[in-house]
Amino acid sequence: MTDVTSDTEALQAPVSGTSAVDDGLVAELVARAQAGGVKLTGEGGLLQQLTKRVLESALEGELTDHLGHQPGERAEGGRDNYRNGHRSKTVITESGPVEIAVLRDRAGSFEPHWSRSGSGVWAGWMRWSCRCRRKG
């Protein structure tokens, strides 16, 4: 019997510390990209696509924390701040410019922590991005 993990199961697995990146999942992504003729780096490459997905997912998590409820749920306690669409933002990365959808809230009080200029989180992502690019 072989161990088979679906994409959904892999995404739902708990993430902590150094185990945040599953080597098997990364290998599968790279193999899919190569089989589909997608470059690993550069405009439209795998790294650029991953950057977009990771950043937008982080934004979704931050907005959920900010609002105190999941997408589609009603806020408890009479709060009236909800998701209110998104705006486009181009982020310049080592793998090229990446256009992401920055979520908004109705009250206009949501400001993502990582996207501020000079943010430690963003700087950390860039260091990781650069290491991945060097390793190929």
N, C-alpha and C positions, 0 to 999 in steps of 0.2 A: 504494500500500500504506500502511495506517495502522499506527501502533504501538499494540498492545493489550497491556496488562499485567493479568494476573489478580490477584485479591486476594492469593493465595498468593505470587505473585512479588513484589508490592509489599511484603509483610510480610517477605520474606526478603532484600530489598535491604539492603546495608550502610548503616548510619546513622552519620553523623559531624557534629559541630558544628551549624552552622546548617541543614544539610540533613536534620535529624531529622524534620521535618514536611513531607510532600509536599503541595503546594498542590492538586494534582489529587485526591488522596485526601480531603483536607478538603472540597473542593467537592462531591465525590461523597457524602460523609457528610451534609453539610448538605442537598443536594438530596433524598437518600433520606428524611431526617427530615421535610422540608417536604412531600414527596409522601405520606408516611405520616401526616401530621397531628401529628407529634411537635414539641413546642415546642423551641426552641433552648436556653432557660434555664429554671430553676425546677424544681419537683418533677416527676420523671420525664422531664425534658428531655434533649436530646442531650448537653449539657455534663456533666450529672450521670451519664449512662450512660458517657460516655468516661472520666470521672474514676474510676469504679468499675473499668472494664476496665484502665486504665493502672496504677492502684495495685495491683490484684491481679496483673497481669503482672510488675510490679516486685518484688512479694513472692515470686513464683515464682522469678524470677531470683536473688534474694538467698538463698532457701533452697537452691537448686541449688548456688550458690557455697559456702554454709555446709556442706552435706553432702558436696560433692565428686562428686556423680553426678546424672544426669538422673532424672526420675520413671520408676519402673518398673525401673530398673537396680539391680543389687546392688552394694553398696560393695565395693571391693577392699581387701585387707589386713586382713580380719577386723573392720572397723568395724561396729558394730551400731546406728548411729543412722540412722533412716529417717524419711520423712514419716509424720505421724500425724494426719491430718485437719486440721480448721480450727476456728476460733472466730469468731463474728461480732463486728464492731467498727463502731460508727457514727462516721464522720468528718464533722465539721461543715465545710462549704465554703460559698463564696459562692453556689453554685448549690443550696444546701440540704443537708440531711443525706444522707450516702451510706453505706449499709451494705455493708461489704466482708467478704470471707472472709480472715481472717488465718491463714496456714498454721502448723502446729506440727510439731515434730520429736519423736521418741520420747524423747530424752534431756532435752527441755525447755530446751535451751541456745540455741535460735534466738530472737533478738530483732531485728526489722527495724530498720535504721538510720534510715530516713526517717520512721518513725511516732512516734519519741520526741517529746515536747513540745518545741517550740522548735527542732526540727531544721532545719538549713539547707536540706535537700532539700525538706521539706514547705513551708517558707516560700517557696522558689522556685516550687514548683508553684502555691501560692496566688497569687503575683504574676502568673504566666502565666494562671491561671484568671480573675483579675480583668481583665487586659488583653483576653482573649477576650470576656468579657462586655460590656465597654465598646464593643468594635468591632462587636458584634452578631453 
